[in-house]
């Protein structure tokens, strides 16, 4: 069961200079005064420099910046000394880039995950929460396939932890509103040209804010038994509604789907439903742990999370969602979470 006595003193964030890393660091600094060290682990010295200007160590002495790559297991070992919690956000995540550079994507997303797991098992890390993506469910592109493989590695790591007091879990969610490379910042920039290219007018996506993503990661860190794959129940949007929200007077030519894109995203497949429970707020795919009776395992996880098992034919698809964002709601979310100066006038 969950260890109620566990109070982390140190946390390391791989890929910590990204959009999620910024949001998580901000929350940790504000709400976790007991943390003695918050380590940002990433490859880009310029991004670390810029982040250090935003969160100066003179004001936040618990904050550390550590140059390193998840491909480098020795460097990870050094960085994980006296770390209690790891949040794994490092990834190559641009779908077209991964299609064109598959080996590089595999080295970071799959071999990097293996390196991190091995390093955590060799040190005194107590909790690991890995970030996933809706593209990892029934993947059709290389990025999604590498993240599915990564998810499997983190879940299976609970089978080999032996006597190590460590728990691995995964958080899977949809498009993060305003994150780098996502559609809303792209449309906000393209609005100046008067043209918003639409890949396919049928396209839908799940939507989550950075704060909601951070909340789910912190929940997983606090409540996991080990092996859970958390999926938040969140709204969907239509790509045409996003375009109308940002540029109602813009031209909207249909340019076609890029390689590796889906019309609708899925976070829980019908096959996953056999192992999925619902808390009403989140869906949790329960692991299949070696040597454990799966019926009893489902009962244990349902009890711990106050959850019930979903129907056998259940699936969670952005196109069949029952919760949709309207054009006015999208505009409000943009002002609240992406650009406070956003104004159609």
KEGUVEX-650635 format. One record per residue (C-alpha): x, y, z; residue number from 1; residue in three letters. Coordinates in pm, 1 decimal, always signed. Each point is the difference from the previous one (the first is absolute). Example, Ala and Ser with C-alpha at 12.3 -4.5 7.8 and 13.67 -1.06 7.14 Angstrom:
<recs>
((+1230.0,-450.0,+780.0),1,ALA),
((+137.0,+344.0,-66.0),2,SER),
</recs>
This chain:
<recs>
((+0.0,+0.0,+0.0),1,UNK),
((+103.4,+365.9,-21.5),2,UNK),
((+269.1,+103.8,+245.3),3,UNK),
((-160.6,+283.9,+197.8),4,UNK),
((+327.7,+63.5,+181.2),5,UNK),
((+190.1,+83.1,-318.9),6,UNK),
((+93.4,+367.4,-13.8),7,UNK),
((+239.7,+75.9,-286.4),8,UNK),
((+292.8,+230.8,+65.0),9,UNK),
((+136.4,+10.1,-355.2),10,UNK),
((-138.8,-27.9,-350.9),11,UNK),
((+161.9,-18.4,-344.2),12,UNK),
((-181.2,+91.6,-322.5),13,UNK),
((+139.8,-134.4,-325.3),14,UNK),
((-71.5,+231.5,-290.6),15,UNK),
((-58.5,+258.1,+269.4),16,UNK),
((+41.1,+307.1,-222.0),17,UNK),
((-308.5,-77.6,-209.1),18,UNK),
((-348.5,+146.4,+43.4),19,UNK),
((-96.7,-267.5,+251.0),20,UNK),
((+326.7,+37.5,+192.1),21,UNK),
((-55.0,+374.5,+41.6),22,UNK),
((-353.0,-58.6,+132.8),23,UNK),
((+108.8,-278.4,+236.0),24,UNK),
((+294.0,+197.0,+139.9),25,UNK),
((-226.4,+299.2,+61.4),26,UNK),
((-245.7,-219.5,+191.3),27,UNK),
((+268.7,-176.9,+201.5),28,UNK),
((+158.8,+327.7,+104.9),29,UNK),
((-337.6,+135.3,+108.9),30,UNK),
((-158.1,-302.0,+168.7),31,UNK),
((+279.8,-234.0,+114.0),32,UNK),
((+215.8,+194.9,+247.3),33,UNK),
((+138.8,-324.9,+143.9),34,UNK),
((+192.7,-68.3,-322.1),35,UNK),
((+369.9,+53.7,+57.8),36,UNK),
((+97.4,-55.0,-365.3),37,UNK),
((-184.7,+40.4,-328.2),38,UNK),
((+226.6,-113.2,-282.9),39,UNK),
((-65.1,+100.3,-360.5),40,UNK),
((+171.2,-257.4,-223.7),41,UNK),
((+18.0,+80.3,-372.2),42,UNK),
((+233.4,+30.6,-299.1),43,UNK),
((-38.0,+364.5,-101.1),44,UNK),
((+222.1,+244.9,+187.3),45,UNK),
((-174.0,+302.7,-154.7),46,UNK),
((-342.0,-114.4,+123.0),47,UNK),
((+148.4,-66.0,+342.9),48,UNK),
((+151.8,+348.5,+3.1),49,UNK),
((-332.4,+156.0,-98.0),50,UNK),
((-185.3,-204.0,+261.7),51,UNK),
((+251.5,+105.9,+265.7),52,UNK),
((-83.1,+363.3,-79.8),53,UNK),
((-367.2,-75.1,+61.7),54,UNK),
((+70.7,-195.9,+320.3),55,UNK),
((+325.6,+149.1,+136.6),56,UNK),
((+183.6,-219.8,+249.5),57,UNK),
((+56.3,+308.2,+216.6),58,UNK),
((-373.7,-9.4,+66.6),59,UNK),
((-41.5,-377.4,-31.0),60,UNK),
((+314.7,-160.4,+147.2),61,UNK),
((-152.9,-349.1,-21.8),62,UNK),
((-3.0,+17.0,-379.1),63,UNK),
((+282.3,-171.3,-191.9),64,UNK),
((+76.2,-18.2,-372.3),65,UNK),
((+171.4,-311.5,-129.1),66,UNK),
((+112.2,-38.6,-361.1),67,UNK),
((-51.7,-356.6,-115.3),68,UNK),
((-167.9,-230.1,-250.0),69,UNK),
((-221.0,-298.0,+83.2),70,UNK),
((+204.8,-190.4,-256.9),71,UNK),
((+294.8,+20.5,+243.0),72,UNK),
((-54.6,-250.4,+281.8),73,UNK),
((+316.6,+99.2,+189.1),74,UNK),
((-108.6,+362.0,+7.2),75,UNK),
((-345.2,-103.2,+122.8),76,UNK),
((+159.1,-203.8,+278.5),77,UNK),
((+191.2,+302.5,+118.2),78,UNK),
((-303.2,+228.7,-21.8),79,UNK),
((-219.5,-242.5,+197.8),80,UNK),
((+217.7,-6.4,+311.6),81,UNK),
((-223.4,+74.3,+301.6),82,UNK),
((-307.7,+52.2,-219.1),83,UNK),
((-335.4,-124.1,+134.7),84,UNK),
((-233.6,+64.6,-295.1),85,UNK),
((+52.0,+10.3,-377.1),86,UNK),
((-245.3,+152.5,-245.8),87,UNK),
((+97.3,-114.5,-349.2),88,UNK),
((-101.5,+262.5,-257.4),89,UNK),
((+294.9,-28.9,-241.4),90,UNK),
((-101.9,-110.6,-349.3),91,UNK),
((+27.6,+70.9,-368.7),92,UNK),
((-367.5,+66.6,-67.2),93,UNK),
((-49.2,+169.7,-337.3),94,UNK),
((-182.0,-252.5,-219.0),95,UNK),
((+149.0,+104.8,-339.8),96,UNK),
((+350.0,+24.8,+151.0),97,UNK),
((-29.3,-351.2,+142.6),98,UNK),
((-119.9,-137.3,-334.6),99,UNK),
((+305.9,+148.3,-172.5),100,UNK),
((+251.7,-79.9,+278.1),101,UNK),
((-123.3,-331.5,+143.5),102,UNK),
((+329.1,-119.5,+149.1),103,UNK),
((+45.0,+323.8,+195.5),104,UNK),
((-354.0,-24.8,+135.5),105,UNK),
((+57.2,-359.8,+112.5),106,UNK),
((+328.8,+89.8,+169.7),107,UNK),
((-166.2,+266.0,+214.6),108,UNK),
((-350.6,-134.3,+56.1),109,UNK),
((+71.1,-372.0,+37.9),110,UNK),
((+366.7,-44.9,+89.2),111,UNK),
((-14.4,+315.9,+211.3),112,UNK),
((-291.9,-150.1,+195.3),113,UNK),
((+198.5,-320.9,+53.7),114,UNK),
((+301.1,+199.2,+120.2),115,UNK),
((-213.5,+192.2,+246.8),116,UNK),
((-163.9,-314.0,+138.5),117,UNK),
((+335.8,-172.6,+46.6),118,UNK),
((+146.5,+309.1,+167.0),119,UNK),
((-298.6,+33.5,+235.1),120,UNK),
((+25.3,-367.0,+99.4),121,UNK),
((+370.4,+49.0,+72.6),122,UNK),
((-55.7,+302.6,+225.5),123,UNK),
((-242.3,+89.5,+281.2),124,UNK),
((-283.0,+148.3,-208.1),125,UNK),
((-341.7,-75.1,+153.8),126,UNK),
((-248.7,+121.8,-261.7),127,UNK),
((+14.5,+34.2,-379.2),128,UNK),
((-278.9,+158.8,-204.0),129,UNK),
((+46.6,-10.5,-378.7),130,UNK),
((-191.3,+225.3,-237.7),131,UNK),
((-167.9,-167.8,-295.9),132,UNK),
((-229.1,+114.8,-281.3),133,UNK),
((-333.3,-87.0,-157.6),134,UNK),
((+201.8,-96.4,-308.3),135,UNK),
((+128.3,-305.5,+190.6),136,UNK),
((-343.2,-166.7,-12.2),137,UNK),
((-35.8,-206.5,-319.7),138,UNK),
((+291.6,+194.1,-150.9),139,UNK),
((+29.1,+64.1,-373.6),140,UNK),
((+311.7,+219.5,+10.9),141,UNK),
((+351.0,-62.7,+125.6),142,UNK),
((-26.5,+251.7,+283.5),143,UNK),
((-309.7,-175.9,+136.0),144,UNK),
((+165.0,-341.0,-40.4),145,UNK),
((+307.7,+109.5,+194.9),146,UNK),
((-214.3,+143.3,+277.9),147,UNK),
((-207.0,-319.5,+18.8),148,UNK),
((+325.9,-193.1,+33.2),149,UNK),
((+115.0,+245.1,+268.1),150,UNK),
((-330.0,-41.5,+187.7),151,UNK),
((+42.1,-377.6,-5.2),152,UNK),
((+353.9,+31.7,+134.9),153,UNK),
((-105.5,+216.4,+293.8),154,UNK),
((-296.0,-221.1,+88.6),155,UNK),
((+208.3,-319.2,-29.0),156,UNK),
((+271.8,+153.2,+218.9),157,UNK),
((-228.8,-73.8,+295.7),158,UNK),
((+55.0,-371.9,-72.0),159,UNK),
((+376.2,+27.4,+47.1),160,UNK),
((+31.9,+243.3,+287.8),161,UNK),
((+72.3,-289.2,+237.5),162,UNK),
((+69.1,+134.6,+348.7),163,UNK),
((+32.1,+359.9,-118.3),164,UNK),
((-263.5,+224.0,+158.8),165,UNK),
((-93.3,+165.4,-329.4),166,UNK),
((-317.2,+41.0,-203.9),167,UNK),
((-27.5,+81.7,-368.8),168,UNK),
((-314.2,+145.6,-157.0),169,UNK),
((-101.6,+174.8,-322.9),170,UNK),
((-221.3,+299.4,-77.4),171,UNK),
((-157.2,+14.9,-348.7),172,UNK),
((-190.3,+303.4,-123.4),173,UNK),
((-93.0,+192.1,-313.5),174,UNK),
((+113.3,+324.2,-160.3),175,UNK),
((+129.7,+246.1,+257.8),176,UNK),
((-151.1,+340.1,-66.2),177,UNK),
((+270.5,+245.8,-101.7),178,UNK),
((+292.7,-242.7,+11.9),179,UNK),
((+286.2,+50.9,-243.7),180,UNK),
((-79.0,-121.5,-349.8),181,UNK),
((-372.0,-49.0,+68.8),182,UNK),
((-283.8,+128.6,-215.6),183,UNK),
((-114.8,+299.9,+206.6),184,UNK),
((+334.1,+188.8,+2.9),185,UNK),
((+35.3,-91.0,-367.7),186,UNK),
((-341.7,+144.6,-85.3),187,UNK),
((+61.9,+308.9,+214.7),188,UNK),
((+313.5,+71.4,-201.8),189,UNK),
((-155.2,-83.7,-337.1),190,UNK),
((-301.1,+220.9,+69.9),191,UNK),
((+218.5,+297.7,-91.5),192,UNK),
((+18.8,-136.1,-356.1),193,UNK),
((-377.2,-36.4,-29.9),194,UNK),
((+29.8,-372.4,-83.3),195,UNK),
((-50.7,-292.0,+240.5),196,UNK),
((+78.7,-333.1,-171.5),197,UNK),
((-234.5,-283.3,+98.2),198,UNK),
((+136.1,-351.5,-39.3),199,UNK),
((-343.2,-165.1,+0.5),200,UNK),
((-331.0,+162.1,+105.6),201,UNK),
((-106.2,-322.5,+177.5),202,UNK),
((+303.3,+7.2,+230.9),203,UNK),
((-50.6,-2.0,+378.0),204,UNK),
((+239.0,+2.6,+294.4),205,UNK),
((-9.2,-31.0,+377.6),206,UNK),
((+90.4,+318.2,+188.0),207,UNK),
((+170.8,+48.8,+335.2),208,UNK),
((+159.8,+303.9,+161.4),209,UNK),
((+353.1,-6.4,+138.4),210,UNK),
((-134.4,+44.8,+353.5),211,UNK),
((-230.7,-299.0,-42.1),212,UNK),
((+293.7,-206.4,-128.1),213,UNK),
((+209.0,+100.0,+301.2),214,UNK),
((-287.7,-90.1,+234.6),215,UNK),
((-22.3,-349.2,-148.0),216,UNK),
((+374.9,-59.9,+29.3),217,UNK),
((+1.3,+110.7,+364.2),218,UNK),
((-300.6,-224.2,+66.4),219,UNK),
((+180.7,-297.1,-155.5),220,UNK),
((+310.8,+77.4,+203.6),221,UNK),
((-204.4,+1.6,+320.9),222,UNK),
((-250.6,-280.3,-56.7),223,UNK),
((+152.9,-266.5,-224.8),224,UNK),
((+31.4,-358.5,+111.6),225,UNK),
((+228.5,-59.0,-297.1),226,UNK),
((-72.2,-77.7,-363.9),227,UNK),
((-305.1,+220.8,-49.3),228,UNK),
((-47.4,+180.8,-330.1),229,UNK),
((-211.3,+307.2,+77.0),230,UNK),
((-229.0,+156.2,-262.7),231,UNK),
((-191.9,+316.6,+92.3),232,UNK),
((-359.2,+38.9,-116.2),233,UNK),
((+25.7,+329.3,-187.3),234,UNK),
((-188.9,+186.5,-276.8),235,UNK),
((+56.9,-23.7,-373.7),236,UNK),
((+4.6,+271.9,-262.0),237,UNK),
((-54.4,+6.9,-374.6),238,UNK),
((+288.5,+147.6,-196.7),239,UNK),
((-249.9,+212.7,-191.5),240,UNK),
((-127.1,+148.1,+328.5),241,UNK),
((+356.4,+88.7,+101.6),242,UNK),
((+45.7,+176.3,-333.1),243,UNK),
((-330.3,+185.7,+41.0),244,UNK),
((+91.8,+98.2,+355.5),245,UNK),
((+334.3,+149.4,-104.5),246,UNK),
((-64.0,+132.1,-350.1),247,UNK),
((-369.6,+11.6,-88.1),248,UNK),
((+71.1,+220.1,-302.2),249,UNK),
((+307.6,-190.5,-119.4),250,UNK),
((+9.7,-221.3,-305.3),251,UNK),
((+4.8,-367.9,+98.4),252,UNK),
((+134.2,-210.7,-285.7),253,UNK),
((+3.1,-378.6,+46.4),254,UNK),
((+361.1,-113.5,-47.7),255,UNK),
((-23.2,-370.7,+84.4),256,UNK),
((+120.3,-214.1,+287.8),257,UNK),
((+372.1,-13.9,+69.5),258,UNK),
((+180.1,-337.1,+10.4),259,UNK),
((-84.8,-187.8,+319.5),260,UNK),
((-305.5,+207.2,+98.6),261,UNK),
((-340.4,-139.3,+100.5),262,UNK),
((-344.5,+152.6,-54.2),263,UNK),
((-87.5,-74.0,+364.8),264,UNK),
((+227.8,-83.5,+292.1),265,UNK),
((-60.4,-282.6,+244.7),266,UNK),
((+125.7,-40.2,+355.6),267,UNK),
((-166.6,-325.8,+105.2),268,UNK),
((-68.3,-264.1,-264.2),269,UNK),
((-273.3,-262.1,+20.5),270,UNK),
((+267.4,-257.7,+79.0),271,UNK),
((+138.8,+220.7,+279.1),272,UNK),
((-349.7,+8.9,+152.8),273,UNK),
((+48.3,-352.1,+134.3),274,UNK),
((+258.8,+144.7,+239.2),275,UNK),
((-148.2,+346.9,+50.9),276,UNK),
((-169.1,+145.0,+308.0),277,UNK),
((-167.1,+339.1,+45.5),278,UNK),
((+1.1,+238.1,+294.4),279,UNK),
((-246.8,+231.9,-172.3),280,UNK),
((+276.1,+254.6,-49.1),281,UNK),
((+274.3,-222.3,-140.1),282,UNK),
((+26.4,-329.2,-182.2),283,UNK),
((+274.7,-234.6,+118.6),284,UNK),
((+136.7,-288.3,-205.6),285,UNK),
((+100.0,-258.7,+259.5),286,UNK),
((+327.8,-185.0,-60.8),287,UNK),
((+38.2,-371.3,-57.6),288,UNK),
((+268.2,-77.8,+257.7),289,UNK),
((+198.2,-321.8,-15.9),290,UNK),
((-115.8,-267.1,+242.8),291,UNK),
((-312.4,+188.9,+110.9),292,UNK),
((-359.1,-114.9,-39.2),293,UNK),
((-154.5,+257.9,-235.0),294,UNK),
((-350.3,-19.2,+151.4),295,UNK),
((+133.7,+69.6,+347.7),296,UNK),
((+232.7,+266.3,-140.6),297,UNK),
((-296.0,+183.7,-157.7),298,UNK),
((-187.9,-19.2,+329.6),299,UNK),
((+298.9,+136.5,+193.1),300,UNK),
((+45.3,+293.9,-238.5),301,UNK),
((-374.3,+72.9,-2.5),302,UNK),
((-2.8,+9.9,+379.1),303,UNK),
((+310.1,+216.8,+26.9),304,UNK),
((-119.7,+253.8,-257.9),305,UNK),
((-372.3,-17.4,+92.7),306,UNK),
((-67.1,-104.6,-359.0),307,UNK),
((-218.9,-235.5,-201.0),308,UNK),
((+84.3,-202.8,-309.8),309,UNK),
((-117.4,+142.7,-333.2),310,UNK),
((-224.4,-204.6,-235.4),311,UNK),
((+174.0,-249.0,-228.4),312,UNK),
((-86.6,+190.8,-319.4),313,UNK),
((+117.7,+335.1,+140.3),314,UNK),
((+245.7,+220.4,-188.0),315,UNK),
((+105.8,+361.7,+44.9),316,UNK),
((+21.9,+179.1,-334.1),317,UNK),
((+16.8,+375.4,-69.2),318,UNK),
((-261.7,-30.1,-275.9),319,UNK),
((-248.5,-190.7,+218.5),320,UNK),
((+51.7,+207.5,+313.3),321,UNK),
((-309.0,+130.6,+181.2),322,UNK),
((+176.5,+317.8,+118.7),323,UNK),
((+73.5,+265.2,-267.5),324,UNK),
((+151.0,+347.8,+14.2),325,UNK),
((-204.3,+271.4,-170.2),326,UNK),
((+155.1,+288.2,-195.2),327,UNK),
((-55.5,+247.0,+291.4),328,UNK),
((+151.2,-250.7,+245.4),329,UNK),
((+306.4,-41.9,-221.1),330,UNK),
((+46.1,+377.2,-13.4),331,UNK),
((-21.7,+26.4,+378.7),332,UNK),
((+250.7,-281.6,+46.4),333,UNK),
((+239.9,+173.1,-239.1),334,UNK),
((-20.5,+321.6,+204.9),335,UNK),
((+32.8,-188.9,+329.8),336,UNK),
((+275.6,-242.9,-94.0),337,UNK),
((+178.6,+105.5,-318.7),338,UNK),
((-17.1,+371.8,-77.1),339,UNK),
((-169.8,+241.6,+244.8),340,UNK),
((+10.4,+272.0,-267.7),341,UNK),
((-197.5,-208.6,-250.5),342,UNK),
((-271.9,+220.8,-150.5),343,UNK),
((-182.0,-43.5,-329.9),344,UNK),
((-14.5,+377.7,-45.6),345,UNK),
</recs>
